[in-house]
Amino acid sequence: MEKEEILKVYRHSLAHILAKAVIEIYGKEVQYAIGPEIEDGAYYDFALPEGKTITDKDFKQIENKMREIIKRREDWTRKEVSKAEALDIFKDQKFKTELINDLPEDEIITIYYTGEDYVDLCRGPHVDNSQELMSAAFELHAASMAYWRGDEKRDKLQRVYFYAFPNKDELKQHIKMIEEARERDHKKIGAQLELFMFDETAPGMPYWLPRGWVMYQTLLKYSRELQKAHGYTEISAPLINNKKLWLISGHWAHYLNNMFIVPGIEGHLAADADINGVIENLKNQEEAPKAVKIMAGSVVYNRENLDTMAAKPMNCPNAMMTFKRKNRSYKELPIRYSEYDVLHRKEKSGQMNGLFRVQEFRQDDDHTFVMESQIKDEIKDIIAIADEIYTTFGVTYRAELSTRPDDFMGDIEVWNQAEADLKEILTEQYGENGFEINEGDGAFYGPKIDLQIKDALGREWQCGTIQLDFQLPHNFGLTYINDQGESVMPVVIHRAIYGSLERFIGIVIENFKGMFPFWLNPYQVGIVPIRENHNEYAKKVEEALTAAGVRVEADYSDNNMKTKIKGFKNFKDPYILVLGDKEAEENTVSINIRGTNKQVQNVPLDKFVEICKKLNTEHTLELPENFD
């Protein structure tokens, strides 16, 4: 086996060791659910006996028990059993029983024994003997609450996570990286820099605070300027649309559970009513129906009504309607509609994570309508835009091409040509082996390119996407007149480079650790007049910088100089200008540079202004320290 496959086996086997350890410590009443391996280790979900819980104070005891079990050098035995046999083996384990009951009657089920006193329902593979795990390095690092099968209406479980690596050095390196990631946590830095906040009254929907909104608008401005240079036009469309639109697009059939619905009104109750047979979760077969009392005068909602509306989770259908509003000629193509409207997608509470997973967000969305002959050139131009944006942020990226699945829609020859064009473009851009191909992993309506960026810690994030769509134009009946006078269907290219702006900002915060490039920083220059009699010159400096498009904040309070400087340093302003008698007399500035103890003095004001203008115009990544 390859190293990665061996590591997966070790991590999965250690998950079984964890479960066995927890049972030995907390008793045979422990209900153990699932324990998959994950990117840096594994976890296991448990329902502990009443009154018992696992906290970080228990980690050492559990780790020691795991090591004790490993030292027993027990054999691991794989067995194939029938469904009936499996149900008997796990008759006292409710979660295993549910998993088994979900399997077909004739399913051959595999189980694994670790020694003779622990058995788990598992496909494997696993080690042959626990002694194979003796060189593995592991460490428990978190215990959290989870819901059985991710359903907040089901059992609450205790999830225990651990890191696992082949040796202690790799484990130490990983823990060091995790500690650095915690220091860079965008939720922590976002609060410190007063960029955004969340409130329970709008879960997963960020409040953008003044500083954060300046940064947000700066990102939008950069995107708009770049797209304008490439021939894009911007549209805006309704945020709430009638269900008719979602029926046409297919979202009503395939995405309804992720949409915020405003159901139609059936009428009002004339009298109190008891509604029987109500369950909260249709998927929970064990849930007992209940009766619900509805008071007289209550509104009766019905999402099947024609006046039902839904907040849009995607911009695509609105772009289709915008294209369809009039007859089109091939001479107009390509038509590029960029859109930054607010989107809403319903998420489970346990899946939301700061700006990385939200329920309200914007994308740097675009829908481009092209002829088949224009696909190659258009994709090439999109990749050029992506390359420029990611280079501006100083991040590397790689491309993945996903090709035709078995259930594809449309003409196979069009697919073949589109895939050939995409491969040729990617080869020209990144070299013969410079991108990955995921065979059969494209959407049913077209092949796609995903762009994975790498941050300062080496973590990858899928941000950009370029998606060909042969199906949505068909659903909406979109056509244009070609050069032969025939009515034909355009191809749509869905495209985003930032992806979700909220998520992208979270990535940017962590990548730069809150020390953003000058052009992106919410405020770029902090001004500190030493004494009150220096305020007049400080205002002159502020006006000069503001007129040049530089974002400035000045402290004209009677606080002492050190307090003022500290305030701006806490907000990580790139440059802090300290202005006193000498600067006022000579029309200069003294500059404190972020991230250093360096102070540059006697810089002419007009020269400093020009340097700041240049940093904004060129979207410079580095912060200059030399002003000669």
C-alpha positions, 0 to 999 in steps of 0.5 A: 500500500502507498504511504497515504493508504497505510496512514488511513488504515492506521488512523481508522484502526486507532479509532477502534482502539479509542472506542475500546478504551472509552468502553473499558473506562466508562463501562459496557453501557457506552453506545458507540456510533461511528468512527471515521478517519479524517484528514489529520486523524480520526474521531469517534461518536459516543453516547455515554452513561447518564451523568458521564462526559468527556472533557480535555481533563480526561484525554490523558487517561484515555490516551494511556488506556489506548497505549495499554490496549496497543501493547496487548498486541491483540489480533484483529479478525475480520468476519463476514456475517449476515444481517440477522447475525449482525443484528444479534451481535449488536443487539445492545448497540442502538446506533449500530442496529440502526445502521444494520437495519438500513442495509438490504436483507441480503447484504454481506456485512463485515465486522472487525474484532480487536482481541475477543472483547471488542467488535465493530461494524466496519468495511475496513481495512485494518491492521492485522495486529495492534502491535503495528500501531506501536510506532504511530503517534497520536494525541486527543485534542478535542471533545465536542457535541454532535448529533446522530447522523447530523440531525439536530432532532436526533440523539446528542453524542459526544465526539472525541477527536485525535491527531494521528501520524506515523511518528512523533516528529510529524505529530509535533509539526502538525500540532505546531501548524494547528497552533499557528492556525489558531493564532490566525483564526479569522473569528478571533482576528475579525473580532480584534480588528472589529471587522464583523460580528454574528448574533443569534438572531441571524445565525450564519449571517454576518454583521459587517462592521464599519472597518470590515465593510470598507474592506468588503467594498475594496474587494468588490471595487477591485473585482469590478475594475478588473471585470470591466477591463475584460468586457463584463457588464454588471446586473442586479436582480430580485433577492426573493423570487416566485417558486415558478422560477425555481421550478423552471431552474430545477432548484425546487426539485433538487435544492429546496431543503437549502432554500429559505421559503416564504410560503403562500397564504392559504387563509386564516383559521376561523376557530381553534384547531388540533392538527394530528400526526405532526412530526418534526423530521420526516426522515426519523422513522422512530419519531412519534407523531404529535398533536399541535394546537393552532389558535383561531386567527392564525395564518395557514401557510402552504408552500404549494401555493402559487404565491410562494416565494423563496430567497435565491440561493444562486444567481443563475436563474435571474441571469437566464431571465435577463438574457431571455428578455429579448431576441439575441443575435450571434453578433452580441455574443459573448454576453457577460453578466456579473452579479454580486447580489446577496444569496441565502442558503440554509445550513445545519447549525452544526455546519456553520463556521464563522465566515467559512460556512454562512447562510448569507453571502455574496459571490463574484458571480458571472454568467456568460452566454457563448457560442460553442466556438467561443468556449475556448477563448472565453475560458482562457480569458477567465483563467487569466483573470483568476491568475491575476487575482490570485497573484495579487493576493500572493497565493499559489493555486492549482486547477482540477478538471472534472469531466463527463459523468455517466448521467450527462445531459446534452450532445456527447460531441459537444461534451467531447469538444468542450473537454478537449478545449478545456484540457488544451487551455489548462495544458497551455497555462499549467503544462502537460501534468500541471493540473488534475483530471477527475474523470466522470466527476463533472456535473450532469450539465457540463464539465468544470474547472475548480481552482484550489488556492494554497494559503500561508500554512499550506492549506488548500481552499476551493475558491474559483470555479468555471462551469460549462452548462448545457442544461440550464439554457435548455430549461429556460428556452434560451436561443440566439440567431446564428450566422445562418439565420437559425435559432440555436441554444447558447452555452452558459459559463458559470464563473466565480473567482473569489467564490463566496466573498465572506469565505474569501475574506476569512481565508485572506484574514488567516493568510495575512494574519490580519496584516493585509496588503496596503491597498486592502487594509480597512484604514491605510494610514493612522495620523497621530498629532503629538500635541493639540497645537499639531492638529492643524498640520495633521488635518492638512496631511489628512486632507492631502491623503484623502484627496489622493484616495488613501483611507485615513484615520486621525486621532485628535483627542487629548490622549498622549502620543503612545496611547494614540499610536497603540490604538492604530497598532492594534488595528494593524494600520500599515503606516502611522504618521507621528506629526510634531513641530519639525514635521509641520515646519518642513512639510514632512511626515515621520512614519512608523511602519507596521510589523517593525520597530522602524521609524522613518523620518523627514519624508516629504508629504507629497512623496509619501502621498504619491507612494500611497497612491501607487500602492493602491493603483498597483495593488502592491503586496509588500509594504515599502520601508524605503521612501528615498 
